Amino acid sequence: MKILLIRHGETTGDVEDRYGGAYDDHLTEKGHEQLKRTAQELAGRQVDTIFVSSLLRARESADIINETLQTCIEVLDGLRERNYGVLGGLTKADALERYPEAVALHADPANTDPEGESQVDFSERVLSTFASIQKSGYDSVVILSHGGPIKTIMRHLNMPIPDSIGDGGIVEV
């Protein structure tokens, strides 16, 4: 199976310097343009389906790519970003003011943010979803998700992990 891992485009939360995670935000105009370029890179490729996170920024990104690919889209909760609990969606300045201890804990991904998802639970969720995708019987798929799930899949496949995955970035597996 050929798998293309794609990160969503720039979001309003990126511009506003918010903690991401499992909250919904929209793509910016720049994010739309990034995904249009990503779609152009994919033009002419045969893709059987796009598996996409249920979060809005990923679904918007999948819709843009699918204008070019014209394939099926399957929304999967298991591809959502990690839930950062009380920090999710807050600006980093506001989070530091309201939850300084949580911000300090968040610096180490092995810690669980208050009311958030543990790294172990997050990884198990993503990898369980990835295993079901691998068993889907498709020849070529796109997984459109977030930095955390993409890095989790890459780590699972013993691939080198970049410091960051660019908006609209493609990693071929």
Buried (B, 14 or more C-beta within 10 A) or exposed (E): EBBBBBBBBBBEBBEEEBBBBBBEBEBBEBBBBBBBEBBEBBEEEEBBBBBBBBBBBBBBBBBBBBEBBEBEBBBBEBBBBBBBBBBBBBEBEBBBEEBEEBBEBBEEEEBBBBEBBBBEEBBEBBBEBBEEBEEEEBEBBBBBBBBBBBBBBBBEEEBEEEEEBEBBBBBEB
